[in-house]
Amino acid sequence: MQDAPDPAASPAAAVAPGDQSAAEPESLDEIEDFGKAFAQWEGGLKPLKEGEVVHGRVIKILDKEVIVDVGYKSEGVIDIDEVRGPDGALTVQEGDRIEVLLEKTENSDGYVVLSREKAEKMKIWDEVERAYETGEPVLGRIVDRIKGGLKVDIGVPAFLPGSLVDVRPVRNLDSLRGQQHRMRVIKVNKRRGNIVLSRKAVLEEENAEKKKKTLADLEEGKVLRGVVKNLTEYGAFIDLGGIDGLLHITDMAWGRIGHPSEKFQIGDEVDVVVLKFDRERERVSLGFKQLQEDPWETAATKYPPQTRIRGKVVSLTDYGAFVEVEEGIEGLIHVSEMSWTKRVKHPSKILTVGDWVECVVLDTDQEGRRLSLGLKQTEPNPWDLIDTKYRVGDVIRGKVRNITDFGAFVEVEEGIDGLVHISDLSWTRRVKHPSEVFKKGDDVEAVILKIDSENQRLSLGVKQLQPNVIEDFFRSHGVGDILTGKIVRLTEFGAFVELFEGIEGLVHVSEMAKERIEKPEDLFSVGQQVRAKIIKVDPLEKKIGLSIKAALDEPEEAGVDSYRVSQEGDGSATLGDVISPDLFRPRAGEEDSGRGAE
């Protein structure tokens, strides 16, 4: 709109104030000329319309209003708040020219009602419509998250759908609040005040240009600088400029990484090397650790066997613990290398993730990238000293720590256990299970029978603490002696006679009577006292052959009715409990021959 003619330029304005003589025309012609001029000035004023944006000049600033001359018969007014900035300070001064919207041609006070804010919004709407028609992007600031997307301020409120925020789905839209981005207007309805934006369209266009340039320069082995665009469980996507490359978690560091976020954050700028590039499928594999020296290249020289090192436990498995000795190099302490004396069932009994431990390098396999470590090697092996502390025949006292089917383990000292085999529990008693003699926790005495420090074995015996009644018997008696005993078992091939507690002999069926008998139970019974003559002895196999019929030919006074094996023993053990009856079972054909135990 053109500015209205300045009233100062009219003939009436040319009359000086207070000069009455000058204000009065001297003739009728002058009066006619003045009327024509005033009519001409008044006719030059263009009538204002409500809803029209016009230019005006600030002529006065009041407490609550701003008076603006818009070239009309009456001045216009603007609310003072419309010319204040965010900090409350005025943004205009008297004399400034501004654009305003004519809301009402006249209020009750005779002023034209104006709005600067609405004028600016009208101007913005014009720019938005022009951007929609030309496709030119607009700059907007994301102010809030709303249903279905984001609220954007481009001078007027606009809507950015969640699906059009980025070329990739954005999970956390709240993270974009407060950011400024270039967006394209894809829908506009001024009457409804509806504007729809797309940031994705702008990004796709920008990426297309970047991608074209990046693909031209991309090749395997080349080092590029990119921006971390997204993180996943398995790696990070790096924006190389219009095209994304995958940096797998295994290529982030030579050491162990639980999650890519331990190494990178979204938005980080990083240098990466192109490991593989499929131009046809536009897939790029990237590496980060490859820009650094591989620590395994010098592992053999840095960690020779027997080197003591300190590391951090980073993982536990059923078979051992992994220890990080430096970034990129981990060694395994096998469960068998954790203690000299304890049988470690699981590494968690000894170590915990996060522990710092001192260990010894056992082997370095640089090519296989394996480092074997030992924990027990940091301390002396107690089995190496056992030969200097104990001798075979020494009597020790210890506590029963464990009982198995084949024997009992007795703690000789901390970390050193000896085995009392079931066969070394009694000279004469047949022990079916060690629990018949011992209980876990019992304090016992035992004799050291054998020391095998190389295989870490210590053999103990309990029966060796008592006299060997069987050896005493064979030392004191021989073939021809007649003894009195009690039948303790009957079998189809004969009878076992207990001569003394723990001492038994076999009377073969052919040696039971002078006449031939088919079944021993026809003439004898368990518990019956009999006289028998020793007809065979085998000290090595601890066998005694007896004959009842041979004793019948000997006078009773010539026999030995009873026998004490040893005055030193208490007679609590029995030979029958130790010796299997099968030891006295006749060989094939022996029963038919009638030779018995001879």
Steps between C-alpha positions, in 0.01 A plus 500: 500500500627847415552743782228768534594855406661687785255753643792739547522530123140634469425874453345513847821380656690785337334754728726587791346435847374819667516701176128588462558746224682242295227242561233716345490509118526835350257430218224271382742336254729396782208341687406294195863386451522385866181294471624329189832412665338357814261290297792373294692398818197326656427314177856362496440294817444135416233345724631222734342153514482266799741206467744699288871534582620862478811699579497744790725727703527489879414847621457445873563227759265498800487275808265245348480596136704612203355769272568435132429728205378291207408799278130496590281773653552339845815344649512133583590326830700183577507320835836573667566124553518448124818710476682339793771243457546175702686698766219756530692784330336710226597410146387832338563871550308810404554568131548131405308374199326166554252270330164453672170323437182708504269306731228766541454835325399681819452419868296683766780755544516575130825313437570243232572162667830354374706181563865462429510128593223412259667701228820302547307173494324605182839566350627158619200326349582666168857369529375152592271490198785614278729229649229241436472605135875521435611205722751720678575372856401702807687517831303383802561429867351188659312615810308197625397144441133449417286210388637354179807720477650836596382857533727740307528879518569659159357835606161333514423154644558205265486121525786257425375135483718246680545299180646804323752601766794306353590255230523237775241442774567714807412317822540794736326804354540687829874520437434741208322758713664843469694414181482706180476328163429579139168351385280499194135615500298212356152621591350842585146618577492865603129504576534216751845607614643161405865454391669158457878473471750231398859492618548165331453656155778752562734231639438270207587777257811594696604137540459437130757767425735385776457138401596570142823662610578238766451206267742655254776514766419177689746209483626224729786601728416868490471691828190719523347727761137440589235567760347236728138490386355206691602234754379142517590193705733379225665823387473863389382658177735771380382771260778539245314765305176383341580134561520308826767246586482234771769496765456158661561468872785255436680765294471778760787397726759227540364443851164381629196730456160416646305767308595759234392779738810421707708636213281746306201731537256620236638814337868414557736574212734207440768391257436157350660281237303332221539124545262387228291684242227345287437770240210315340308456828647820648606325819803619691678317785716721717775449755623712787746278682690445175628858529692393812780248544393143569628422853542131411780591257738546794336263750770231476776741598297680766361187668748210489431195721562542875434875481301636793224736391202675654159509335128545548249214502252579221310174462436167673411170336460145625855419394687812611535876529598750229739772614569818301870577528477800265244636256461239229680215678323256727639187659325192638559364849374144470315368801777242548758780534327682786613300803772247584291324759131584458282331245327808357158409364431847355721811460244706694616319815836673462450812283240768425452711187679830558772355725860603435723194524866417467574198285780327310522457122507127421491517119466766228352403164540817295371347179196348669455816712488297821663567834501228767531626856540339839386624839639226723850552358528826696536288818730205587360156426459327840549164333854603409581521872316191618805271458694719742224501761381137499645150464341164425409339834426830676183498708283806437176622649234671290133558440288297259400751229321273256380141470466315168420143400870415477633672810520804725697822446681628807642854522867472588547880495322789331474418133654151533264203518598134523289200398431208732397231254221267607747210490717674761228538763527155665720188486216257553165677476327514163396867466236553234503882527736739684200655678489182711826613660512881463271799492574832337670724753652218709853551635707195407854374511659343196834382370657647186535213255610683183593853393458593132571875482513500119141380469402669826387182672547386858403147602406433863413192699313440824533124540876541500470651847394152631692169501439279200326202663502303178876519459542403868280195446702376203818566689384286796316212329551263216385179340418226754370722779160401635269783606147538630268742328141591420323452169393845380383422144393196303530483122442229246874436485575503872497700823688804631625455853596798718813398691524837671335836446611604156668166420307256282585180319319296239398136552433360157202264471744218429673565836188510717457127563652171410191398313391691192237767565293687241392799708702647791180601680408131530766454772589852616331828593605863543626564853613141557841452669742273309859379520700540182850438384697751292581327175595803287619857555561779248629812683525696177132456414405461867334160446464225763389150405346285777393134534251369755545137402880526543451630854289195585811284480686721749450468877341809653786562740730529201293781355494868572152587625534874486734762372574860577641664194669779686502631852552853365180513287149539631355250253242745364571433130413177312674344205169395351396863462804567285541173308241409241366142520584468135867487599433154648265383230653181339621528147310325221501124555637526853174397667470188288854397578430513871838659570347799681742770610807287470 
